[in-house]
Amino acid sequence: MKNEKEQLLARLKGFTPARIGVGRTGTRPLTSDVLAFRTDHAAAVDAVYGEVDCELLEDLELFSIDTKSTSKEHYLKFPDQGRLLSELAKEQLKRNCRKQPDVQIVVSDGLSANAIEANIRDVYPALVDSLDSYDLSVGTSFFVKGGRVACMDDIGDILAPKTLVLLIGERPGLVSAESMSAYMCYQPQKGKKESDRMVISNIHRGGTPPLEAAAHIGTIIYQMIQQQTSGVHLVI
């Protein structure tokens, strides 16, 4: 009977990376489980406080702008500041970016620099190829340091793209510290509701595969432009 239960538990664990059936000795968890927890927690902390490698941005030809967050601590304590671009950033966009493209691609570290490091080399070029297959024009891509999802609105007011996709690091968990999300919006601008945005989340090698996600993002953006809407109003 015990062996049968162990087999069933092993099968169950095979379906999920979540912590289930954690062992114990008396009232205490096993040392191996404690160490695994501490390792995953440390990876999550590193993801939040990490920085995206400048060489990676250079390789992808992404110039960098800042939000009103002045440091990582400021970013974590005052989320609203990550939703607003600095005045210098606004001038950089006006000076360096193509206006009114079909699609504006933006990359941001968000709450996980590791997510960008792990996925963007696969997602970004595949996304550009996907958009090209739909004959959609792509604006001047760039990186936002310390960004939150709603920074899309400030960017939309300045560049006026038909659609915008923000590739941003998700809040890390104890299963993955490398998960990225793609937020999309039709005609982003101040006053847009959260229900006007849509998202593909859990993009990483243990979740939605990066290349598959890129192709799916391209298809959704094409549908957004065809239907001239996004969020809860889009029919897929």
Helices and strands as residue ranges (DSSP letters): H 2-13, E 24-25, E 28-29, H 31-49, H 54-59, E 63-66, H 72-77, G 79-83, H 87-96, E 103-108, H 113-133, E 142-145, H 151-159, E 163-169, E 180-186, G 194-196, E 197-203, H 210-227, G 231-233
